[in-house]
Structure formats: structure tokens, C-alpha cells
């Protein structure tokens, strides 16, 4: 059986793997599923509709699977799905979706530092790092290997592309292109490629140079987006990363207010 501290309350209809550790003053609601090797530190709350994979850690005061903070939600059954090997540090809050049958999803190997907030219908993919007090609004998507600096606020429906890095204390109101460094203190700007992250992922120098040239044309020139994309396709080597960047920007172009997922 799971190791549950005597001061904690675990509903008999919750399903905990036999080696789960539940620290003091935790509360787990009915229907919750917690996978093997997971640890709840203390004062952790896991709400109904939450399914948790293996080897996840929940720091003191975390509230996981809370009701969606949305006036449109009126008690319909909604869900939160968490994968494996994630770290949710102190006082992290993660909320279920706001539409009946909908899901907030957190993938694998993510590291969410203290006071991070994930709103309803958010998707966090894999290997994402969020520093302290990052706030992610509803319907956002954070793709693989993203790093977000502390005290950053992210507008609803924003998508942050793969291997992007967002500077701390940013306000992100538009989609963040993959492979870029972005700063958003008052005026969100693409600064350059995320060179360190790209090197760590084994992206070759020639591919990094192609990305750098594409980003200069897309975000540093005075060209309109459609014209800049045309020139990139004609003049920049067609690496997988450049193609991914162009496809991402096509989605943004057809979205609303610089957010490709908002139609």
C-alpha cells in the first residue's frame, strides 16, 4: 500500500500506486490516480479528474487539478493529465480544462518552479523549464524544451515554439517562434536564435547559421511577414529547423492578434 502520513486525507476512491509517498496534511479527492514512484511533500492537494503518471514530485502547498478559473465553467466534468518524471515545486497551481470532457495536459520531464501557474486547457509538452512565478493563461501551448524566465506572464492562446527561451519578467502576448530568444518587457521582441539551447540539442553549426539568417529576415528586416517568408524560402538553406520555423509562422499568419491558435 501507499505510504500515507496519518494527518493526510486520501479518499477511498482515489487510486494510488503501492509505492506512492504522501506527506503530512495532504488531501486527495475521489477518482484521482497517482502513478508509481510519485511523492507528495506536504500540504499538497490533488483534485478530482486528475490522472498522474510515474515518478512525479509535488512540493509543499501545490494544488493540482483545481477547478478552472473561468466564468464559463459551471461544474461540467473536466480533466488534468500528467505524464512521468515531472517536478512541481512549492505552491504550483495547475487547473483542469473549462469545457466538458476537455483536458489540461502536462507531458514528461517538466520542471515547474515555485508559484508557477498553469491555467485551464493548457498543454505543456516535454522537457520544459519554468522559473519561479511564471503565469500561463488558458489555452496556451508550451512546446518541447522551452525555457521561461521567472515572473513571466503569458497571454491566453499563446503558443511558445520548440526550444525557445523567454527572458524573465516578460509579458508574452503573441506566439513565440521556435528556436528563438524572446524578451517582452513592454514590446515583445525576437532577439536572436537560442544558440546555447540549439548547441545542447546537437543542432549543427550550418543549421544554426541558416536559422540565424532566417530570423534576421523574418524579425529584423522591414519586410512584411509574407514577403520575408518568401525570401527565406528562396535564399536560406532548407534545414528541418528552418522549415519548422516557417510552418510555425504560417500558423501565426492565419491566426488572430499574432496567436495562431486563436481563430
MIDOSE-1310 file (N, C-alpha, C; in nm, 2 decimals, decimal comma, always signed):
residues 263
xxxx	+0,08/-0,12/+0,00/+0,00/+0,00/+0,00/+0,09/+0,13/+0,00; +0,03/+0,24/-0,05/+0,10/+0,36/-0,05/+0,13/+0,41/+0,10; +0,24/+0,48/+0,11/+0,28/+0,53/+0,24/+0,22/+0,67/+0,26; +0,11/+0,67/+0,35/+0,04/+0,79/+0,37/+0,05/+0,84/+0,51
xxxx	+0,09/+0,97/+0,53/+0,10/+1,02/+0,66/-0,03/+1,03/+0,73; -0,03/+1,01/+0,86/-0,15/+0,99/+0,94/-0,24/+1,12/+0,94; -0,18/+1,24/+0,91/-0,25/+1,36/+0,91/-0,32/+1,39/+0,77; -0,29/+1,31/+0,67/-0,34/+1,34/+0,54/-0,47/+1,27/+0,52
xxxx	-0,55/+1,32/+0,42/-0,68/+1,26/+0,39/-0,68/+1,22/+0,24; -0,70/+1,09/+0,22/-0,70/+1,03/+0,09/-0,83/+0,96/+0,08; -0,91/+1,00/-0,02/-1,04/+0,94/-0,04/-1,03/+0,79/-0,08; -1,12/+0,71/-0,03/-1,10/+0,57/-0,06/-1,12/+0,54/-0,20
xxxx	-1,18/+0,63/-0,28/-1,20/+0,61/-0,42/-1,08/+0,66/-0,51; -0,98/+0,71/-0,44/-0,86/+0,75/-0,51/-0,77/+0,63/-0,53; -0,69/+0,63/-0,64/-0,61/+0,51/-0,68/-0,47/+0,55/-0,67; -0,40/+0,50/-0,57/-0,25/+0,53/-0,55/-0,17/+0,41/-0,57
xxxx	-0,07/+0,42/-0,65/+0,02/+0,30/-0,67/+0,09/+0,27/-0,53; +0,13/+0,14/-0,52/+0,17/+0,09/-0,39/+0,29/+0,16/-0,33; +0,37/+0,23/-0,41/+0,49/+0,29/-0,36/+0,48/+0,44/-0,35; +0,37/+0,50/-0,37/+0,35/+0,64/-0,36/+0,37/+0,69/-0,22
xxxx	+0,43/+0,80/-0,20/+0,45/+0,86/-0,07/+0,37/+0,99/-0,05; +0,29/+0,99/+0,05/+0,20/+1,11/+0,07/+0,24/+1,17/+0,21; +0,30/+1,29/+0,21/+0,35/+1,35/+0,33/+0,23/+1,41/+0,41; +0,27/+1,49/+0,51/+0,16/+1,54/+0,61/+0,07/+1,64/+0,55
xxxx	-0,05/+1,64/+0,60/-0,15/+1,74/+0,57/-0,19/+1,75/+0,42; -0,18/+1,64/+0,35/-0,22/+1,64/+0,20/-0,37/+1,60/+0,19; -0,43/+1,63/+0,08/-0,57/+1,60/+0,06/-0,58/+1,55/-0,09; -0,64/+1,43/-0,11/-0,66/+1,37/-0,24/-0,80/+1,33/-0,26
xxxx	-0,86/+1,38/-0,36/-1,01/+1,37/-0,38/-1,04/+1,24/-0,45; -1,17/+1,20/-0,46/-1,21/+1,07/-0,52/-1,18/+1,07/-0,67; -1,14/+0,96/-0,73/-1,12/+0,94/-0,87/-0,98/+0,98/-0,91; -0,90/+1,04/-0,82/-0,76/+1,07/-0,86/-0,68/+0,94/-0,88
xxxx	-0,59/+0,94/-0,98/-0,50/+0,83/-1,00/-0,35/+0,88/-0,99; -0,27/+0,82/-0,91/-0,13/+0,86/-0,89/-0,04/+0,74/-0,92; +0,05/+0,76/-1,02/+0,13/+0,65/-1,06/+0,25/+0,62/-0,97; +0,32/+0,51/-1,00/+0,43/+0,46/-0,91/+0,54/+0,56/-0,90
xxxx	+0,60/+0,56/-0,78/+0,72/+0,64/-0,75/+0,69/+0,78/-0,73; +0,57/+0,82/-0,73/+0,54/+0,97/-0,71/+0,54/+1,00/-0,56; +0,57/+1,13/-0,53/+0,59/+1,18/-0,40/+0,51/+1,31/-0,38; +0,43/+1,32/-0,28/+0,37/+1,44/-0,24/+0,43/+1,49/-0,11
xxxx	+0,49/+1,61/-0,11/+0,57/+1,65/+0,01/+0,48/+1,68/+0,13; +0,42/+1,79/+0,14/+0,33/+1,83/+0,25/+0,23/+1,93/+0,20; +0,11/+1,93/+0,26/+0,01/+2,03/+0,22/-0,03/+2,03/+0,07; -0,01/+1,92/+0,01/-0,04/+1,90/-0,14/-0,19/+1,86/-0,15
xxxx	-0,26/+1,93/-0,25/-0,40/+1,90/-0,28/-0,40/+1,84/-0,42; -0,46/+1,73/-0,44/-0,49/+1,67/-0,57/-0,64/+1,66/-0,59; -0,69/+1,73/-0,69/-0,84/+1,74/-0,70/-0,89/+1,64/-0,80; -1,02/+1,61/-0,80/-1,09/+1,51/-0,88/-1,06/+1,54/-1,03
xxxx	-1,06/+1,44/-1,11/-1,04/+1,45/-1,25/-0,89/+1,45/-1,29; -0,81/+1,42/-1,20/-0,66/+1,43/-1,22/-0,60/+1,29/-1,23; -0,52/+1,27/-1,34/-0,45/+1,14/-1,36/-0,30/+1,17/-1,37; -0,22/+1,11/-1,28/-0,08/+1,14/-1,27/+0,00/+1,01/-1,30
xxxx	+0,10/+1,03/-1,38/+0,19/+0,92/-1,42/+0,29/+0,88/-1,31; +0,40/+0,83/-1,36/+0,50/+0,77/-1,27/+0,61/+0,88/-1,23; +0,66/+0,86/-1,11/+0,78/+0,94/-1,06/+0,77/+1,09/-1,07; +0,65/+1,14/-1,03/+0,63/+1,28/-1,02/+0,65/+1,33/-0,88
xxxx	+0,70/+1,45/-0,87/+0,72/+1,51/-0,73/+0,64/+1,64/-0,72; +0,57/+1,65/-0,61/+0,48/+1,77/-0,58/+0,53/+1,83/-0,45; +0,58/+1,96/-0,46/+0,63/+2,03/-0,35/+0,52/+2,08/-0,26; +0,57/+2,13/-0,15/+0,48/+2,18/-0,04/+0,38/+2,28/-0,10
xxxx	+0,25/+2,26/-0,06/+0,15/+2,35/-0,10/+0,10/+2,35/-0,24; +0,14/+2,26/-0,32/+0,10/+2,25/-0,46/-0,05/+2,22/-0,46; -0,12/+2,28/-0,55/-0,27/+2,25/-0,58/-0,28/+2,20/-0,72; -0,31/+2,07/-0,74/-0,30/+2,01/-0,87/-0,44/+1,97/-0,91
xxxx	-0,49/+2,01/-1,03/-0,62/+1,97/-1,08/-0,73/+2,06/-1,02; -0,71/+2,18/-0,98/-0,81/+2,27/-0,93/-0,91/+2,30/-1,04; -1,03/+2,35/-0,99/-1,14/+2,39/-1,08/-1,08/+2,50/-1,18; -1,13/+2,50/-1,30/-1,09/+2,60/-1,40/-1,13/+2,74/-1,35
xxxx	-1,04/+2,84/-1,36/-1,08/+2,97/-1,32/-1,14/+3,05/-1,44; -1,26/+3,02/-1,47/-1,33/+3,06/-1,59/-1,48/+3,08/-1,56; -1,53/+3,19/-1,59/-1,68/+3,21/-1,56/-1,77/+3,12/-1,64; -1,71/+3,07/-1,76/-1,80/+2,99/-1,84/-1,81/+2,85/-1,79
xxxx	-1,73/+2,81/-1,69/-1,74/+2,67/-1,64/-1,85/+2,67/-1,53; -1,93/+2,57/-1,54/-2,05/+2,55/-1,45/-2,05/+2,41/-1,39; -1,94/+2,36/-1,36/-1,93/+2,23/-1,29/-1,92/+2,11/-1,38; -1,91/+2,12/-1,51/-1,90/+2,01/-1,60/-1,78/+1,93/-1,57
xxxx	-1,78/+1,80/-1,59/-1,66/+1,71/-1,57/-1,55/+1,75/-1,67; -1,43/+1,78/-1,61/-1,32/+1,82/-1,69/-1,19/+1,75/-1,63; -1,08/+1,75/-1,70/-0,97/+1,66/-1,66/-0,83/+1,73/-1,66; -0,74/+1,67/-1,59/-0,60/+1,71/-1,60/-0,52/+1,58/-1,61
xxxx	-0,43/+1,57/-1,71/-0,35/+1,45/-1,73/-0,20/+1,49/-1,72; -0,13/+1,42/-1,64/+0,01/+1,45/-1,61/+0,09/+1,32/-1,65; +0,20/+1,34/-1,72/+0,28/+1,23/-1,76/+0,38/+1,18/-1,65; +0,50/+1,16/-1,69/+0,60/+1,10/-1,60/+0,72/+1,19/-1,57
xxxx	+0,78/+1,18/-1,45/+0,91/+1,24/-1,42/+0,90/+1,39/-1,42; +0,79/+1,45/-1,38/+0,78/+1,59/-1,36/+0,81/+1,64/-1,22; +0,86/+1,76/-1,21/+0,87/+1,82/-1,08/+0,78/+1,95/-1,07; +0,69/+1,95/-0,97/+0,61/+2,06/-0,94/+0,65/+2,11/-0,81
xxxx	+0,72/+2,23/-0,81/+0,77/+2,27/-0,68/+0,67/+2,35/-0,60; +0,72/+2,42/-0,49/+0,63/+2,47/-0,39/+0,52/+2,57/-0,45; +0,40/+2,54/-0,41/+0,28/+2,62/-0,44/+0,25/+2,64/-0,58; +0,29/+2,54/-0,66/+0,25/+2,54/-0,80/+0,10/+2,51/-0,81
xxxx	+0,03/+2,58/-0,90/-0,12/+2,55/-0,93/-0,14/+2,51/-1,07; -0,21/+2,40/-1,09/-0,25/+2,36/-1,22/-0,40/+2,33/-1,23; -0,47/+2,38/-1,33/-0,61/+2,38/-1,33/-0,66/+2,29/-1,45; -0,77/+2,22/-1,42/-0,84/+2,14/-1,52/-0,89/+2,23/-1,63
xxxx	-0,94/+2,16/-1,74/-1,00/+2,23/-1,86/-1,13/+2,29/-1,82; -1,18/+2,38/-1,91/-1,31/+2,45/-1,88/-1,42/+2,40/-1,96; -1,40/+2,31/-2,05/-1,51/+2,25/-2,13/-1,53/+2,11/-2,10; -1,66/+2,07/-2,11/-1,70/+1,93/-2,07/-1,61/+1,83/-2,15
xxxx	-1,55/+1,74/-2,07/-1,46/+1,64/-2,13/-1,32/+1,69/-2,17; -1,30/+1,82/-2,16/-1,17/+1,88/-2,20/-1,06/+1,84/-2,10; -0,93/+1,87/-2,15/-0,82/+1,83/-2,07/-0,71/+1,94/-2,07; -0,66/+1,96/-1,96/-0,53/+2,02/-1,94/-0,42/+1,91/-1,94
xxxx	-0,31/+1,93/-2,01/-0,22/+1,82/-2,03/-0,07/+1,87/-2,00; -0,01/+1,79/-1,91/+0,14/+1,81/-1,88/+0,21/+1,69/-1,92; +0,31/+1,70/-2,01/+0,38/+1,58/-2,06/+0,48/+1,52/-1,96; +0,60/+1,50/-2,01/+0,71/+1,43/-1,93/+0,83/+1,52/-1,90
xxxx	+0,89/+1,50/-1,79/+1,02/+1,56/-1,76/+1,02/+1,71/-1,75; +0,91/+1,77/-1,71/+0,90/+1,91/-1,70/+0,94/+1,96/-1,56; +0,99/+2,08/-1,54/+1,03/+2,13/-1,42/+0,97/+2,27/-1,40; +0,87/+2,27/-1,31/+0,80/+2,39/-1,28/+0,83/+2,44/-1,14
xxxx	+0,90/+2,56/-1,13/+0,95/+2,61/-1,01/+0,84/+2,67/-0,93; +0,87/+2,72/-0,81/+0,77/+2,77/-0,71/+0,68/+2,88/-0,77; +0,55/+2,86/-0,73/+0,44/+2,96/-0,76/+0,41/+2,96/-0,91; +0,46/+2,87/-0,99/+0,41/+2,86/-1,13/+0,26/+2,83/-1,14
xxxx	+0,20/+2,89/-1,24/+0,05/+2,87/-1,25/+0,02/+2,82/-1,40; -0,05/+2,71/-1,41/-0,10/+2,67/-1,54/-0,25/+2,68/-1,54; -0,30/+2,76/-1,63/-0,45/+2,78/-1,64/-0,52/+2,67/-1,71; -0,65/+2,68/-1,73/-0,73/+2,58/-1,79/-0,69/+2,55/-1,94
xxxx	-0,70/+2,43/-1,98/-0,68/+2,39/-2,12/-0,54/+2,42/-2,17; -0,45/+2,43/-2,08/-0,31/+2,45/-2,12/-0,25/+2,31/-2,16; -0,15/+2,32/-2,25/-0,07/+2,20/-2,29/+0,07/+2,23/-2,27; +0,14/+2,16/-2,18/+0,28/+2,17/-2,17/+0,34/+2,04/-2,22
xxxx	+0,42/+2,04/-2,32/+0,47/+1,92/-2,38/+0,58/+1,85/-2,29; +0,70/+1,84/-2,34/+0,81/+1,77/-2,26/+0,93/+1,85/-2,24; +1,00/+1,83/-2,13/+1,13/+1,89/-2,10/+1,13/+2,04/-2,10; +1,02/+2,09/-2,04/+1,00/+2,24/-2,03/+1,05/+2,28/-1,89
xxxx	+1,11/+2,40/-1,88/+1,15/+2,45/-1,76/+1,09/+2,59/-1,74; +1,02/+2,61/-1,63/+0,96/+2,74/-1,59/+1,01/+2,78/-1,46; +1,07/+2,90/-1,46/+1,13/+2,95/-1,33/+1,01/+3,01/-1,25; +1,05/+3,06/-1,13/+0,95/+3,10/-1,03/+0,85/+3,20/-1,08
xxxx	+0,73/+3,18/-1,04/+0,62/+3,27/-1,06/+0,58/+3,30/-1,21; +0,60/+3,20/-1,29/+0,55/+3,21/-1,43/+0,40/+3,19/-1,43; +0,33/+3,27/-1,50/+0,18/+3,25/-1,51/+0,14/+3,22/-1,65; +0,08/+3,11/-1,68/+0,04/+3,06/-1,81/-0,11/+3,07/-1,82
xxxx	-0,16/+3,15/-1,90/-0,31/+3,17/-1,91/-0,37/+3,05/-1,99; -0,51/+3,05/-1,99/-0,58/+2,94/-2,05/-0,55/+2,92/-2,20; -0,56/+2,80/-2,25/-0,55/+2,76/-2,39/-0,41/+2,78/-2,45; -0,31/+2,80/-2,37/-0,17/+2,81/-2,42/-0,11/+2,68/-2,44
xxxx	-0,01/+2,68/-2,53/+0,07/+2,56/-2,56/+0,21/+2,59/-2,55; +0,29/+2,51/-2,47/+0,43/+2,53/-2,45/+0,49/+2,40/-2,51; +0,57/+2,42/-2,61/+0,63/+2,30/-2,68/+0,75/+2,25/-2,62; +0,81/+2,15/-2,67/+0,92/+2,08/-2,61/+1,04/+2,17/-2,59
xxxx	+1,11/+2,15/-2,48/+1,24/+2,21/-2,45/+1,24/+2,36/-2,44; +1,13/+2,41/-2,41/+1,11/+2,56/-2,38/+1,17/+2,59/-2,24; +1,23/+2,71/-2,23/+1,27/+2,76/-2,10/+1,21/+2,90/-2,09; +1,14/+2,92/-1,97/+1,07/+3,05/-1,95/+1,13/+3,11/-1,82
xxxx	+1,18/+3,23/-1,82/+1,23/+3,30/-1,71/+1,13/+3,34/-1,61; +1,17/+3,37/-1,49/+1,08/+3,40/-1,37/+1,00/+3,52/-1,39; +0,88/+3,52/-1,33/+0,78/+3,63/-1,32/+0,74/+3,67/-1,46; +0,73/+3,58/-1,55/+0,68/+3,60/-1,69/+0,53/+3,57/-1,69
xxxx	+0,45/+3,66/-1,76/+0,31/+3,64/-1,78/+0,28/+3,61/-1,92; +0,20/+3,50/-1,95/+0,17/+3,46/-2,09/+0,02/+3,47/-2,12; -0,01/+3,55/-2,22/-0,15/+3,57/-2,26/-0,22/+3,44/-2,31; -0,35/+3,44/-2,29/-0,42/+3,32/-2,34/-0,41/+3,30/-2,49
xxxx	-0,41/+3,17/-2,52/-0,40/+3,12/-2,66/-0,26/+3,14/-2,72; -0,16/+3,18/-2,64/-0,02/+3,19/-2,69/+0,04/+3,05/-2,71; +0,12/+3,03/-2,81/+0,20/+2,91/-2,83/+0,35/+2,95/-2,83; +0,42/+2,88/-2,75/+0,57/+2,90/-2,74/+0,64/+2,79/-2,81
xxxx	+0,71/+2,81/-2,92/+0,76/+2,71/-3,00/+0,88/+2,64/-2,94; +0,91/+2,52/-3,00/+1,01/+2,43/-2,95/+1,15/+2,50/-2,94; +1,21/+2,47/-2,82/+1,35/+2,52/-2,80/+1,36/+2,67/-2,79; +1,25/+2,74/-2,77/+1,25/+2,88/-2,75/+1,29/+2,91/-2,60
xxxx	+1,35/+3,03/-2,58/+1,38/+3,08/-2,45/+1,32/+3,22/-2,43; +1,24/+3,23/-2,32/+1,18/+3,36/-2,29/+1,25/+3,42/-2,17; +1,28/+3,55/-2,18/+1,35/+3,62/-2,07/+1,26/+3,64/-1,96; +1,32/+3,65/-1,84/+1,24/+3,67/-1,72/+1,17/+3,81/-1,72
xxxx	+1,06/+3,81/-1,64/+0,98/+3,93/-1,63/+0,93/+3,98/-1,76; +0,90/+3,89/-1,85/+0,84/+3,93/-1,98/+0,69/+3,92/-1,98; +0,63/+4,00/-2,06/+0,49/+3,99/-2,09/+0,47/+3,94/-2,23; +0,42/+3,81/-2,25/+0,42/+3,75/-2,38/+0,27/+3,75/-2,43
xxxx	+0,25/+3,82/-2,53/+0,11/+3,84/-2,58/+0,09/+3,78/-2,72; +0,20/+3,74/-2,79/+0,20/+3,68/-2,92/+0,28/+3,55/-2,92; +0,26/+3,47/-3,02/+0,33/+3,34/-3,03/+0,48/+3,37/-3,03; +0,55/+3,28/-2,97/+0,70/+3,28/-2,96/+0,75/+3,18/-3,06
xxxx	+0,83/+3,22/-3,17/+0,87/+3,13/-3,27/+0,97/+3,03/-3,21; +0,98/+2,91/-3,26/+1,07/+2,81/-3,21/+1,22/+2,85/-3,24; +1,30/+2,81/-3,15/+1,45/+2,82/-3,16/+1,50/+2,97/-3,13; +1,41/+3,05/-3,08/+1,44/+3,19/-3,06/+1,46/+3,23/-2,92
xxxx	+1,53/+3,34/-2,90/+1,54/+3,42/-2,77/+1,44/+3,53/-2,78; +1,35/+3,54/-2,68/+1,25/+3,65/-2,69/+1,24/+3,72/-2,56; +1,23/+3,85/-2,57/+1,21/+3,94/-2,45/+1,09/+4,02/-2,47; +1,01/+4,03/-2,36/+0,88/+4,10/-2,38/+0,85/+4,20/-2,27
xxxx	+0,94/+4,29/-2,24/+0,91/+4,39/-2,14/+0,85/+4,52/-2,20; +0,72/+4,51/-2,22/+0,65/+4,62/-2,29/+0,64/+4,61/-2,44; +0,74/+4,55/-2,51/+0,73/+4,53/-2,65/+0,80/+4,40/-2,68; +0,72/+4,30/-2,71/+0,78/+4,16/-2,73/+0,86/+4,16/-2,85
xxxx	+0,99/+4,12/-2,84/+1,08/+4,12/-2,95/+1,16/+3,99/-2,96; +1,18/+3,94/-3,08/+1,27/+3,83/-3,10/+1,41/+3,89/-3,11; +1,50/+3,84/-3,02/+1,64/+3,89/-3,02/+1,73/+3,82/-3,11; +1,73/+3,68/-3,11/+1,82/+3,60/-3,19/+1,78/+3,46/-3,18
xxxx	+1,86/+3,37/-3,23/+1,84/+3,23/-3,21/+1,88/+3,19/-3,07; +1,83/+3,08/-3,01/+1,87/+3,03/-2,88/+1,99/+2,94/-2,91; +2,10/+3,01/-2,93/+2,22/+2,94/-2,97/+2,27/+2,83/-2,87; +2,27/+2,86/-2,74/+2,31/+2,77/-2,64/+2,22/+2,64/-2,64
xxxx	+2,09/+2,67/-2,64/+2,00/+2,55/-2,65/+2,01/+2,47/-2,77; +2,03/+2,53/-2,88/+2,05/+2,46/-3,01/+2,17/+2,37/-3,01; +2,28/+2,43/-2,95/+2,41/+2,35/-2,94/+2,39/+2,23/-2,85; +2,32/+2,25/-2,74/+2,30/+2,14/-2,65/+2,22/+2,03/-2,71
xxxx	+2,13/+2,07/-2,80/+2,05/+1,97/-2,87/+2,12/+1,90/-2,99; +2,24/+1,94/-3,02/+2,32/+1,88/-3,13/+2,28/+1,94/-3,26; +2,22/+2,06/-3,27/+2,19/+2,12/-3,40/+2,33/+2,17/-3,46; +2,36/+2,14/-3,58/+2,49/+2,17/-3,64/+2,50/+2,32/-3,66
xxxx	+2,63/+2,36/-3,67/+2,66/+2,50/-3,69/+2,60/+2,55/-3,82; +2,60/+2,47/-3,93/+2,54/+2,52/-4,05/+2,39/+2,54/-4,04; +2,32/+2,45/-3,96/+2,18/+2,47/-3,94/+2,15/+2,59/-3,85; +2,24/+2,62/-3,75/+2,22/+2,73/-3,67/+2,24/+2,86/-3,75
xxxx	+2,34/+2,86/-3,84/+2,36/+2,98/-3,93/+2,24/+3,00/-4,02; +2,18/+2,89/-4,07/+2,06/+2,91/-4,15/+1,94/+2,97/-4,07; +1,93/+2,92/-3,95/+1,82/+2,98/-3,86/+1,85/+3,12/-3,83; +1,97/+3,16/-3,81/+2,01/+3,30/-3,78/+1,97/+3,39/-3,89
xxxx	+2,00/+3,34/-4,02/+1,97/+3,42/-4,13/+1,82/+3,43/-4,15; +1,75/+3,32/-4,13/+1,60/+3,33/-4,14/+1,54/+3,42/-4,04; +1,59/+3,42/-3,92/+1,53/+3,51/-3,81/+1,56/+3,65/-3,84; +1,68/+3,68/-3,90/+1,71/+3,82/-3,93/+1,61/+3,87/-4,04
xxxx	+1,58/+3,79/-4,14/+1,49/+3,83/-4,24/+1,34/+3,84/-4,19; +1,30/+3,75/-4,10/+1,16/+3,75/-4,05/+1,14/+3,86/-3,95; +1,24/+3,88/-3,86/+1,21/+3,97/-3,75/+1,29/+4,09/-3,74; +1,40/+4,11/-3,82/+1,49/+4,22/-3,81/+1,48/+4,31/-3,93
xxxx	+1,42/+4,26/-4,04/+1,41/+4,35/-4,16/+1,28/+4,43/-4,15; +1,27/+4,51/-4,25/+1,14/+4,60/-4,26/+1,04/+4,53/-4,35; +1,06/+4,41/-4,38/+0,97/+4,34/-4,48/+0,85/+4,29/-4,40; +0,74/+4,28/-4,47/+0,62/+4,22/-4,42/+0,64/+4,07/-4,41
xxxx	+0,56/+4,00/-4,32/+0,59/+3,86/-4,29/+0,58/+3,77/-4,42; +0,48/+3,79/-4,50/+0,46/+3,71/-4,62/+0,58/+3,72/-4,71; +0,63/+3,85/-4,73/+0,74/+3,87/-4,82/+0,87/+3,82/-4,76; +0,89/+3,83/-4,63/+1,01/+3,78/-4,57/+1,01/+3,63/-4,57
xxxx	+0,90/+3,56/-4,56/+0,89/+3,42/-4,57/+0,92/+3,37/-4,71; +0,88/+3,45/-4,81/+0,91/+3,41/-4,95/+1,06/+3,42/-4,97; +1,13/+3,52/-4,92/+1,27/+3,54/-4,94/+1,35/+3,43/-4,86; +1,30/+3,39/-4,74/+1,36/+3,28/-4,67/+1,36/+3,15/-4,75
xxxx	+1,24/+3,13/-4,80/+1,23/+3,00/-4,88/+1,32/+3,00/-5,00; +1,35/+3,12/-5,06/+1,43/+3,13/-5,18/+1,58/+3,13/-5,15; +1,62/+3,19/-5,04/+1,76/+3,23/-5,02/+1,82/+3,15/-4,90; +1,75/+3,10/-4,81/+1,80/+3,03/-4,69/+1,80/+2,88/-4,71
xxxx	+1,91/+2,81/-4,67/+1,91/+2,67/-4,68/+1,80/+2,60/-4,61; +1,74/+2,51/-4,68/+1,61/+2,45/-4,62/+1,65/+2,33/-4,52; +1,68/+2,37/-4,40/+1,71/+2,27/-4,30/+1,58/+2,23/-4,23; +1,57/+2,12/-4,16/+1,45/+2,09/-4,08/+1,41/+2,20/-3,99
xxxx	+1,50/+2,27/-3,92/+1,47/+2,37/-3,83/+1,41/+2,49/-3,90; +1,47/+2,53/-4,01/+1,41/+2,64/-4,09/+1,27/+2,61/-4,13; +1,25/+2,49/-4,18/+1,11/+2,45/-4,22/+1,01/+2,45/-4,11; +1,06/+2,41/-3,99/+0,97/+2,41/-3,87/+0,94/+2,56/-3,83
xxxx	+1,04/+2,65/-3,84/+1,01/+2,79/-3,81/+0,91/+2,85/-3,91; +0,93/+2,82/-4,04/+0,83/+2,87/-4,14/+0,69/+2,82/-4,12; +0,68/+2,69/-4,09/+0,55/+2,63/-4,07/+0,48/+2,70/-3,94; +0,56/+2,72/-3,84/+0,51/+2,79/-3,72/+0,46/+2,93/-3,76
xxxx	+0,53/+3,00/-3,84/+0,49/+3,14/-3,87/+0,37/+3,14/-3,97; +0,36/+3,04/-4,05/+0,23/+3,02/-4,13/+0,11/+3,01/-4,04; +0,12/+2,94/-3,93/+0,01/+2,93/-3,84/-0,02/+3,06/-3,77; +0,08/+3,13/-3,74/+0,07/+3,27/-3,68/+0,00/+3,36/-3,78
xxxx	+0,04/+3,35/-3,90/-0,01/+3,44/-4,01/-0,16/+3,42/-4,02; -0,21/+3,30/-4,00/-0,35/+3,27/-4,03/-0,43/+3,27/-3,90; -0,37/+3,31/-3,79/-0,44/+3,32/-3,66/-0,49/+3,46/-3,64; -0,50/+3,50/-3,51/-0,56/+3,63/-3,47/-0,47/+3,69/-3,37
xxxx	-0,44/+3,82/-3,39/-0,36/+3,90/-3,30/-0,22/+3,84/-3,27; -0,16/+3,78/-3,37/-0,03/+3,72/-3,35/-0,03/+3,59/-3,27; -0,15/+3,52/-3,27/-0,16/+3,40/-3,19/-0,23/+3,29/-3,29; -0,15/+3,20/-3,33/-0,20/+3,10/-3,44/-0,31/+3,01/-3,39
xxx	-0,32/+2,99/-3,26/-0,43/+2,90/-3,21/-0,56/+2,98/-3,18; -0,56/+3,11/-3,19/-0,68/+3,19/-3,17/-0,74/+3,22/-3,30; -0,85/+3,17/-3,33/-0,91/+3,19/-3,47/-1,05/+3,27/-3,45
